[in-house]
Amino acid sequence: MSAKAPVWVMAGGVGTLAGPILAVILLQWLSLKLGTLHILNNHVILGAIMMVLVLLPKGLLPTVKALTLRLWFFGQSRMTSDATGGKVPSDV
């Protein structure tokens, strides 16, 4: 059980408080559901999740937050360029 604590922190994000809390809830729920399904060993699925988390060094919550902000600002910039027809008025 104590080996799961670093996994929760790594999954949620080291610099956040809400991230590891959400990671505990999500990973424990996932482990419980996978354990009752008996389709795959839940350790295999959790190991695959850990391999993905290695690619996200900041953790899941900060990465999702950054991705959401990036997509939001990308959508905002597209809406402003679409409103002008893609052209910026020139100073004459």
C-alpha positions in Angstrom: 0.0 0.0 0.0 2.8 2.5 0.8 4.3 1.9 -2.7 1.1 3.4 -4.2 1.6 6.9 -2.6 4.4 7.9 -5.0 2.3 6.7 -7.8 -0.6 8.9 -6.7 1.7 11.9 -6.4 3.3 11.2 -9.8 -0.1 10.7 -11.4 -1.6 13.8 -10.0 1.3 16.1 -10.3 4.1 17.0 -7.8 3.4 20.7 -7.6 -0.4 20.5 -6.9 -2.5 19.4 -3.9 -5.7 18.6 -5.8 -3.9 16.5 -8.4 -2.7 13.7 -6.0 -6.1 13.7 -4.3 -7.9 13.3 -7.6 -5.3 10.6 -8.6 -6.1 8.6 -5.5 -9.8 8.7 -6.2 -9.4 7.9 -9.9 -6.8 5.1 -9.6 -8.5 3.4 -6.6 -11.8 3.5 -8.5 -10.1 2.1 -11.6 -8.3 -0.6 -9.6 -11.6 -1.6 -8.0 -13.5 -1.7 -11.2 -10.8 -3.7 -13.0 -10.6 -6.1 -10.2 -14.3 -6.9 -10.3 -14.3 -7.4 -14.1 -11.7 -10.1 -14.2 -11.0 -9.4 -17.9 -7.4 -8.3 -17.4 -5.1 -8.2 -14.4 -5.5 -4.7 -12.9 -1.8 -4.5 -12.3 -1.2 -4.8 -16.0 -3.5 -1.8 -16.7 -2.1 0.2 -13.8 1.4 -0.5 -15.1 0.4 0.7 -18.6 -0.9 3.9 -16.9 2.4 4.3 -15.1 4.2 4.0 -18.4 2.1 6.8 -19.9 2.7 8.9 -16.8 6.4 8.6 -17.3 5.9 10.6 -20.5 4.0 13.3 -18.5 6.7 14.5 -16.2 4.5 17.2 -14.5 1.7 14.8 -13.8 -1.8 14.4 -15.2 -3.5 17.4 -13.7 -1.0 20.0 -14.7 -0.7 18.5 -18.2 -4.4 18.5 -18.7 -4.6 22.1 -17.4 -1.9 23.2 -19.8 -3.5 21.4 -22.7 -6.9 22.9 -21.9 -5.4 26.4 -21.7 -3.5 25.9 -25.0 -6.6 24.7 -26.8 -8.7 27.6 -25.3 -6.2 30.2 -26.5 -5.9 28.5 -29.8 -9.7 28.6 -30.2 -9.8 32.3 -29.1 -7.1 33.3 -31.6 -8.9 31.5 -34.4 -12.2 33.2 -33.6 -10.6 36.7 -33.7 -8.9 35.9 -37.0 -12.1 34.5 -38.5 -14.0 37.6 -37.4 -11.7 39.8 -39.5 -11.8 37.4 -42.4 -8.2 36.4 -41.8 -7.0 39.9 -42.8 -5.6 42.6 -40.5 -6.7 46.1 -41.5 -3.7 48.2 -42.8 -3.0 51.7 -41.7 -3.3 54.0 -44.7 
